[in-house]
Amino acid sequence: MDNSNNINGKSSRSLTPEEIKGYVEGTLSAEEKRRVEELLVDSPMDAEAVEGYEMLSPEAAERLVADINKDI
C-alpha cells in the first residue's frame, strides 16, 4: 500500500477495488486488514464504498469489479 499523505497528514490514497473486495470477503492478511481499517477511519468515501460493496450480491460485486478493472 502506498503511504502517501496529504497536507493534513492523512492518507491521500483510496482503496482499490481489490482491497475493498478482500476486506469485505475477509481474504486480506491481518496486516492488510489493519491498513485498510486505518484508511477507513480517515476516508468517508472509502467507508461508503465498503458499505456499498457489502450490500451487493456476490455476482453484482464481481461484475462491478470487472467493469472498474476494465476502465483502469
Salt bridges, closest charged atoms under 4 A:
GLU19 OE2 - ARG13 NH2 2.82
GLU25 OE1 - LYS21 NZ 3.41
GLU31 OE2 - ARG34 NH2 2.42
GLU38 OE2 - ARG34 NH1 2.25
GLU62 OE2 - LYS21 NZ 3.17
ASP67 OD1 - LYS70 NZ 3.99
